[in-house]
């Protein structure tokens, strides 16, 4: 609606500034809200989406896990285990050359020395000749064994636990230090010794570090012996975000003036050859490894390193944003501890077997020894113990016999006989083991072409890998007997793959609890529950691969949020919601792409939640404002136009307020004025409420027809209608739509005229003036009252055309500006040249005779019947039904249309129902008259506090009773008038409100008029000749004479309902024949052939007339009257010609007729 104004640059600037300010307001609200816990959670969710919507990152293939998993728990029992398990792990990892083994398992409490009396009994009862020291395994100090395994391995890193300061004192450094001192004073000497040793793996914490790092009040290190033996210790602490998700890895924590490193930092310090005290820490910026020697993890050159400085981005608390590689099982190598335990058990079995000579008769002793030791320590599952016992026993005997020159058949025979004694009878199993041992020894002897046809390819490759591995380290003999089982399966990057113990070489492993009931699970960006051993390996991978994630700048969120809120605020203010949505969506999409690109390309965390919510909030707010404005505007439009335009046009106006203007615009339109001629007498004698009823029955149907053709009801002035076509919405078809509506109105007016004649005895006619041209349209009026209307010369001309119908006896006149716009659809007759009142130049006028049937059908064919047609029939006053009968009988008679007969027959079938309505409502009007009179008398009594007894004295016995009754009523009214006059002249007048008195006088005058009209009309015969009206008058007379009409109101309403139901049913059937109906209306509204012939003669007459050929013109007019004898324009023109023949017009005359009246 403001399209005109919006073209003004200054207005656009104002709108843009408003949008900018709104964007700033939204951004500020969001930035304030962003400090809340709820919004912080939203930001973290947005951050997690960065992880999920990115391609997989690089994860080094030399990083893996040793999982204390469910399979291990089933085999070794519930956690915690005795420390011989970790000893076995350390020895196995050391044997196969693992580069780093870091534990996420704490060793803070000592294990008791274990004494096994059953083992003493076994040793004493063993009389076999073997080399095992007596009673070696009866007493076991698992802590000592673990210490030795850690020391011997030289690559074992252990965790310590930091007890963070409680939240209530965390920011008070003095209180934290007091708590540190208090707790330290209570520590045991052993704990203090461990802390002293652990301190070597810390660095001094400067002032800034002490202020920024997380503070703890106690450190729980491993046992001192383990700290001393280890390659290093570091804390295995996690820090959760407020949603409990682990995204950050703290690199240092402050304790007692020292900065203690995370386990991953200690491991990297050794790997990079950068001492801890050389690491530079700048909280809020970075932690730096200067000149770090980084292993490249190249298969072609495993020992290759590069030297460079590594800077790890950290926040103020020295926490690194971990670049998680995915779900726990989807990254890294996952080796079950059970498989490592089997490697250890296999090598233990080999050592035990070498204590015995390689003789077949030693099979039971070797088998039982291995089985007993492995079972006693539960080094693996029962099935695995049996399998290893068989494999190593066979391998030991077979290898020894091969070295003595025995062939396979001899070896197999001897072993099978001995194993049969043990109840083991699988000869094929023994044969396969012998083949594997024979192949391994051949490879060890340098025979690379040894026969391996009896073994699987996978097995032969595994044997080669192991022989090569130990041969390079000159350890082959220590691994005898040379038996190596098939590789086991591991999960590698989410897939099950084959894995050899040799593959442990050169890799970095984190050992952690992952089995059910053993682990502390926490959410990560990828999964809701992840073992926290993954934090350390992901931290290592992030640093080793330098795939760092960078925290957003301090003001980034503020800048981005303000920027986008302002941009979206401006475009949302200037553009439509749909266009601004596209703009906001493109900005949002572009920013999301940028956020993901920055994350994927540079690891930069760009704030997403607040800026995107700023975009959404600003756009939504602007749309909400626009919606509220639209609702207000819609209501304004509805208030202005709801009763003035059709529902279709109203909906268009509500949905597209930009298509019209209320502030004034120049438009091309067609204006129509219509009025009832001959209505003055009715207005003079009817009561005000009756006039309202008459006008309602005229204005409602005609207005609906106007709106059916998208016309706008500009105003009503009594019985005058002003309607505009082409406003408020532009409509290029405004001219013909106006003419079509006028023609269709005239069809309904035929029925209305009979209604007025039947009910009021007056003959009326509706005349219309139509004109097209440019007008000014908009809201006009005062500050207190505005109305959308049109002004201009085209309006004035239209108003002049309407009364011109009185000159020619026509119904619809239009002018020369409309003629070219409608000539293809409307049948026009050149009527005259007329000099309109107040004009100096004559204009050519035309009679609208009707539409062209084919033009009407081209617009209506296939369309449903209009709702207004149904309403006209449903709400028709009873007397108008007779008008519809006459209308459709005429159409049937003149056009010979069958459906017209059906419609006329239908209305005739309703005569009895309609008559009942007319008669009963007429009777009720008499009751209403009497009741109204009594109320008036009561109002007068209240004013003068006097009892007033009304008497219906009969005026004269010679008069009819009904007349005497009405005269008595009239007398009572006159008495009332006298009493009011007395009150007005009395002193009491000052006590009575003047408005009350005036209203009462008006009511009395109205009552008097009603009675006088009844006295006049009741004895008459109706002019319409409709018997139902005569019966109505008779019933009213009888009622006045005292006849009772029981149930009149109920009967009237019942018949009214019956009539409406019948109309609805008939109209529904008619709707199924819509094209037939449209064809009937097309013919009804078109001029007849005789009228066309008449028009031809008339227009010839006009040409002669303009040329002053009076006789020739008159001759043509007389011919015209032969085709239509009652043609008023022809008759009027003949009169004018006769006058001109006597008094010719002056020389300046050009055929114009001068309009004397408006």
Secondary structure, DSSP 8 states (H G I E B T S, - for coil): --HHHHTSHHHHHHHHHHHHHHHHHHHHHHHHHTTSHHHHHHHHHHHHHHHHTS------TTEEEEEE-HHHHHHH-SSS--THHHHHHHHHHHHTT-SEEEE-S---S----EE-HHHHHHHHH--S-----TTTTTEE-HHHHHHHHHHHHS-EEEEEEEEE--TTTTT-HHHHHHHHHHHHHTS-HHHHHHHHHHGGGEEE--HHHHHHS-BEEEEE---HHHHHHSSEEEE---B--TTSB--EEE-EEEETTEEEEBHHHHHHHHHTT--GGG-EEETTTEEEEEEEEEE---STTTT-EEEEEEEEE--TT-EEE----SSGGGSSEEEEHHHHHHHHHHHHHHHHHTTS-S-GGGHHHHHHHHHHHHHHHT-S-HHHHHHHHHHHHHHHHHHHHHHTT--HHHHHHHHHHHHHHTT---HHHHHHHHHHHHHHHHHHTT-TT---TTS-HHHHHHHHHHHHHHHHTT-TGGGTTT-----EEEEETTEEEEE-GGGGTT-EEEEEE-STTT--EEB-SS-S-EETHHHHHHHHHHHHTT--BB---TTHHHHHHHHHHHHHHHHHHHS-HHHHHHHHHHHHHHHHHHHHHHHHHH-B----HHHHHHHHHHHHHHHHHHHHHHHHHHHHHHHHHTTTS-HHHHHHHHH-GGGS-SS-EEEEEEEEEEEEET-HHHHHHS-HHHHHHHHHHHHHHHHHHHHHTT-EEEEEETTEEEEEES-SS--TTHHHHHHHHHHHHHHHHHHHHHHHHHHH----EEEEEEEEEEEEEEEEE-SS-EEEEEESHHHHHHHHHHHHHHHHT-SEEEEHHHHHHHTTTEEEEEEEEEE-TT-SS-EEEEEEEEE-HHHHHHHHTT----HHHHHHHHT--HHHHHHHHHHHHHHHHHH--HHHHHHHHHHHHTHHHHHHHHHHHHHHHHHHHHHHHHHHHHHHHHHHT---------S-TTS-HHHHHHHHHHHHHHHHHHHHHHHHHSGGGGGS-HHHHHHHHHHHHHHHHHHHHHHHHTTS--TT--HHHHHHHHHHHHHHTT---TTHHHHHHHHHHHHHHHHHHHHHHHHTTHHHHHHHHHHHTS--HHHHHHHHHHHHHHHHHHTT-HHHHHHHHHHHHHH-TT-HHHHHHHHHHHHHHHS---TT--SEEE----
